[in-house]
Amino acid sequence: MKNPAMIIPEAMQAIQALHATTQTGGVPTTTLGLVHLRVSQINGCSACVDGGARMAKKAGETDERLFAVAVWRDAPYFTDAERAALALAEAVTRLSDRTDPVPDDIWEEATQQFDERALSALILSIATTNFFNRLNVTTRQVAGAW
């Protein structure tokens, strides 16, 4: 089966509109790209990992950072703001993995790095990626088969 948003074009339009709004919140595009890639890795969405890495590379992202995003805590390539975004992305993506899904320390670091508008855009971006990953994984979309 195709991705359901491809079968119902109005759904794709809504998803794309939501995605577009996340680009206007003041979070650097590179940060949003890293977050998209990390969330997609966690969710096992091969189509989004492949597409996200390709888009980030095309936008100028380095191989070192793309290779290291899965181990961002142990790699020296990321800024404090990117680390805060990646930590929040992991927490929001893995809500059921702990009793306190988004611990205060992760939330506080995110609020130190991003103002309310940017934090809103970041959360919406994380949620949108999770949503699209779930559509792709459920319908077994294959990396590179677009």
C-alpha positions in Angstrom: 0.0 0.0 0.0 1.1 3.5 -0.7 1.5 5.9 2.2 -2.1 6.8 3.2 -1.4 10.5 2.8 -0.6 9.8 -0.9 -3.9 8.1 -1.3 -5.8 10.9 0.3 -4.2 14.0 -1.1 -5.9 16.4 1.3 -4.1 14.6 4.1 -0.8 15.2 2.4 -1.6 18.9 1.9 -2.4 19.2 5.6 0.8 17.5 6.6 2.9 19.6 4.3 1.2 22.8 5.6 2.0 21.8 9.2 5.5 20.9 8.2 5.9 24.3 6.5 4.8 26.2 9.6 7.6 24.5 11.6 10.1 26.1 9.3 8.9 29.6 10.4 9.4 29.3 14.1 13.1 30.4 14.3 14.7 26.9 14.7 17.6 26.6 12.2 16.8 24.3 9.3 19.9 22.3 10.1 18.6 21.6 13.6 15.2 20.6 12.3 16.9 18.2 9.8 19.0 16.6 12.5 15.8 16.1 14.7 13.9 14.6 11.8 16.7 12.2 11.1 17.1 11.2 14.8 13.3 10.7 15.3 13.1 8.6 12.1 16.0 6.5 13.3 14.3 5.8 16.6 11.1 4.9 14.8 12.8 2.7 12.2 11.4 4.6 9.3 13.8 3.7 6.5 12.1 6.0 4.0 12.5 9.1 6.3 16.0 8.2 7.4 17.0 7.9 3.8 15.1 11.0 2.6 16.1 13.1 5.6 19.8 12.3 5.3 19.7 13.1 1.6 17.9 16.4 2.1 20.3 17.4 4.9 23.3 16.5 2.8 21.9 18.5 -0.1 21.4 21.5 2.2 25.1 21.3 3.2 25.1 19.0 6.2 28.4 17.2 6.8 28.9 13.5 6.6 30.4 13.6 10.1 27.3 15.0 11.7 24.9 12.8 9.7 26.9 9.7 10.6 27.0 10.7 14.3 23.4 11.9 14.9 22.5 8.5 16.3 25.3 8.9 18.9 25.0 12.6 19.4 25.7 12.5 23.1 29.2 11.1 22.5 30.1 13.1 19.4 31.7 16.5 19.4 29.9 17.8 16.3 26.8 19.3 17.8 26.0 22.7 19.4 24.3 23.0 22.8 21.1 24.0 21.1 21.2 21.0 18.8 21.9 18.7 21.7 18.9 20.2 23.6 16.7 19.7 20.5 17.9 16.1 20.0 17.3 15.2 23.7 13.8 16.7 23.5 13.2 14.8 20.2 14.2 11.5 21.8 12.1 12.1 24.9 9.0 13.1 22.9 9.4 10.2 20.5 9.8 7.6 23.3 7.0 8.8 25.6 6.2 5.4 27.0 9.8 4.4 27.8 9.8 6.1 31.2 7.4 7.3 33.9 8.4 10.9 33.4 8.4 11.1 29.6 10.0 14.5 29.2 12.1 15.0 32.4 12.5 18.5 33.8 16.2 18.6 32.9 15.5 18.0 29.3 12.7 20.5 29.2 14.7 23.1 31.1 17.7 22.8 28.7 15.3 23.1 25.7 13.8 26.3 27.2 17.3 27.7 27.8 18.1 27.2 24.1 14.9 28.1 22.4 12.3 30.9 23.0 8.6 29.9 23.2 8.0 30.3 19.4 11.0 28.2 18.5 10.2 25.6 21.1 6.7 25.4 19.7 8.1 24.9 16.2 10.5 22.3 17.5 7.7 20.3 19.2 5.5 20.5 16.2 8.3 19.3 14.0 9.0 16.4 16.3 5.3 15.5 16.3 5.0 15.8 12.6 8.0 13.5 12.0 6.6 11.0 14.4 3.2 11.1 12.6 4.8 10.6 9.2 7.1 7.9 10.4 4.1 6.0 11.7 2.3 6.2 8.3 5.5 5.0 6.5 6.3 2.2 8.9 2.8 0.9 9.1 2.5 0.7 5.3 6.2 -0.6 5.0 7.5 2.2 2.8 10.9 1.4 1.4 13.9 3.7 1.5 14.6 5.1 -2.0 11.3 3.9 -3.5 9.8 7.3 -4.2 
